[in-house]
Every structure is written in structure tokens, then in C-alpha cells.
Amino acid sequence: ITTATNTTGPPIPVGGNPYAIAITPDGKTAYVVNQGSGTVTPITTATNTAGPPIRVGKYPSAITIAPDGKTAYVANTDSGTVTPITTATNTARPPIRVGGHPGFVAITPNGKTAYIASVAFSDNTVIPITTATGTTGPPIRVGSFTQAMAITPNGTTLYVVSWTSGTVTPITTATNIPGPPIRVGGSPRAIAITP
């Protein structure tokens, strides 16, 4: 959609069941997660053309791009893995096993840690990944059935929304220690943080 005129262009073919999208900080490439195909489609935004699909894990559900734009991280719900993609070459690196049913990804502003949350009712954890090494840290216990995550602009706190618990759990990123859950009631599904 051209925002100046709100007119649509020709649709861009991607993979089966496209589910999530992320754009590199330089705005040059959009990455579309295709749940049905187990792939990610890179799109060159200057021409709106799709590149060859990138094979990731089973049922990919979320994608986030590191602040420096060099790596995209894809959560593969049915594989229990996260696939890093090198954006310069659009190649997938070896998957990082996190277990459970990863469905959400958030990265600290300095790009040093990626947090992976599960979408399953029974998992109730967030897994930190040190991006430089691809190693995982101990699981961080949160409320049940995660629905969203957000990190403060200064990177000090990660907030995790838990739907069936009706809570938001703050996690101090320097220590990966969760604070007391904040009861918000109802069935919270999303979160946003002011700049």
C-alpha cells in the first residue's frame, strides 16, 4: 500500500499461510514468516519482489530483527527452536533449541539478548538467548499462556503478558530475574511501551 495515496499495488506471492512480518532497520527488506510452508520469504521493498524462500523450522510463528539489522530470529513453534537468519545473505544458521512451543521473540536494544516465550498453556517460561554465542540461559518462570512481550527503550525491563493468568511479569534483563507479577485482570493479549 502506497501510504501517500492509500492505493494498493499488486500482491506479492509468498509461502503458505503467511503469519508474521518484520522489516530491517534500513527499510530495505521485509521478512514474511510462512507457517504452512516452514519458510521465511524476503521481500526487497524497493521493488516489492520476493526472493527465494528461506527454510526454517516447523510452524514458524514470530520474527524479530536485531537492532543492527544483521540477524533475524524466527520462533518455530512445532520444532521448539529459534532459527537465526543472516540478513546479508538470507541464509539460515543452525537452529537454537529452546524447547517448548516458542511463539514470541523480543530482543534487547543493544542486541545482546533475545528472549523467547512459549505459546503453550503448560510451558509458562521465557528463555534468554545470548545472541553472540547462540547459547540459552535458564528458563524464566512467568504466568500461563504468554500472549505478548515488550522491552523498555533503555533495555532494562522485559514485560511478559500472560493471558490465562491475567498478569504481566516484569523481568530485569541485567539479571533475568522476574519481579512479582502485576495483576491486570481479564485476558490480556498485547502490550506497548511509551518511547
Secondary structure as UniProt FT lines:
FT   TURN            3..6
FT   STRAND          18..23
FT   TURN            25..26
FT   STRAND          29..34
FT   TURN            35..38
FT   STRAND          39..44
FT   TURN            45..48
FT   STRAND          49..50
FT   STRAND          54..55
FT   STRAND          60..65
FT   TURN            67..68
FT   STRAND          71..76
FT   TURN            77..80
FT   STRAND          81..86
FT   TURN            87..90
FT   STRAND          91..92
FT   STRAND          96..97
FT   STRAND          102..107
FT   TURN            109..110
FT   STRAND          113..118
FT   TURN            121..123
FT   STRAND          125..130
FT   TURN            131..134
FT   STRAND          135..136
FT   STRAND          140..141
FT   STRAND          146..151
FT   TURN            153..154
FT   STRAND          157..162
FT   TURN            163..166
FT   STRAND          167..172
FT   TURN            173..176
FT   STRAND          177..178
FT   STRAND          182..183
//
